[in-house]
């Protein structure tokens, strides 16, 4: 197989997107600094969170949803490669190097290749998608993701008609990921998969940011999947490989406990996990003595995605 | 001596409240993380488990160290296990579910791990209810039988704990080791006593002792046996 790279400009000549996106702020800051004689940093710090602040809203972004405060999202994430404990995972995830980052796209496609993330970002339209996020652990949040449509990326590599499943593989770096190093619990690297129609669905995005800024490392930087109608573990973090396949691959959690974590893992209050109910969820940011939220079928995205599963017994295909 | 003993007891009573104080401080300073309700719920449950293990540890420690002073603390520690378990249950019902009974009902029916928690709590509740001295006196032998249910509570509590984990079992293994050690100790003691009894008690005497226990025995025979036993005791140097 020929691994082509679409990268046409040497890396050294490309402006760091962080600097590029902040160019106006930097110039303003420099101007301000020369005018007032003050340091640059306070001005920059004030605008630190704004690199993708102006991206348009996606059609599926629900404005009625109030995003969960960023601090809560940043400090409550499962990242089993680093630790089974959310607090430690957040600290250890800072060790990951996200730049440069390339993604291999292969399998049943016309144009397989290895693509630099910055090249992909130049081709794709970034949008803000405010989505609900429901974890299989029965908690939920609302995240203002910044990302692009997975379907639109897949179209650029021209999937063959034989492509029926999309397999995602996360980064394998045992030297910085203790649980990979110890071969602990799950089989590494982390693998997830979607049916091709699920992958092409406009709700499915690849996120590179949240709250208008670059994705925090613990939340899956530099590139993660977001499938808002499925339990959170389907939304794989730090993706390095996307393969289009004829047959469904074995996914990580499904392999670990097949009767507990199904391939589909669609949010469904009527289908309990074998050991706990999925009927309600605790929303992050809600106060003491506030009732739990009643979980919705397909996490409230039934109108958009229910047709993907028409005629299927959701109890069987959980 | 009495004064010192009481002081130690008061100190223990206060010390056992430190975990609660610590949790309250964390609530006050917003130190419970992104999901404070779950953190509160889990921490109270953890302390209930720890006090249950401490309660179960009293007897083995007494046996091994031959120090009898701890018997009074077993009740105290057990009551604290009940205390933290009650706060754990109240957190679930009030803080997390705001007493929405429909959702609570579905949650309990669908969550198998909660069944074990409910079983453990019912047992600990009954043990706490029957823990005062007058209750012990009134219940007689039933009391001891009832309080043996603490072993079932311990096993149910550990299943309750394990069953809610997503799958990672390395860290909480510690709790399991402790409960196995504590229950194993009792099994070993029971087995040893069983063997010992079988060896040491002559068959004839055992029959006699069984007869002595029977209430239906005519007064005359009982009196004669009492005299016999007395004379036997006298004969011993």
Interface residues (C-beta under 8 A of the other chain):
Chain A: X71 X72 X73 X75 X76 X80 X84 X86 X87 X136 X137 X139 X184 X185 X256 X257 X260 X272 X274 X275 X276 X277 X278 X279 X280 X282 X284 X285 X286 X288 X289 X290 X291 X292 X294
Chain B: X33 X34 X35 X36 X37 X38 X40 X94 X95 X96 X97 X98 X100 X103 X106 X107 X109 X110 X111 X112 X113 X114 X163 X164 X166 X167 X168 X170 X171
